[in-house]
Amino acid sequence: MAEASKTYLVVDDQVMILELAREIISRDGYEVLLARSANEALALFQKHASELSGVLLDFSMPDMDGAALFIEMRKINPQVPVILTSGFSETELRSQSNFPEGVDGYLQKPFLSEELLAKLRDCRPRTE
């Protein structure tokens, strides 16, 4: 089992984004779990919630939007930091009625590897 400070879950329905994120994060010495759907993400989150350092979560998923998935993840383990990603700006997303309260960060796609790693390094387990 991986240590709490060594594993990230990346959730996105685009394979290219998953592979890019895996390459960037693993090159920095972390384990990476990948999920292409909300159901897959929930299963992985449930199984690995105690060892996750954070989640990189796409806001627009086909089977469940990122807001609903975020809420389900918080029910399982509210301490795991979650960073939302989207092609839309943070301002555009926050103007939507379903933008979830309590996310730990936001990263607009496409992102640079330095931006992604900086966001992940800023993630700290929640204490609420």
Secondary structure, 3 states (H helix, E strand, C coil): CCCCCCEEEEECCCHHHHHHHHHHHHHCCCEEEEECCHHHHHHHHHHHHHHEEEEEEECCCCCCCHHHHHHHHHHHCCCCCEEEEECCCHHHHHCCCCCCCCCCEEEECCCCHHHHHHHHHHCCCCCC
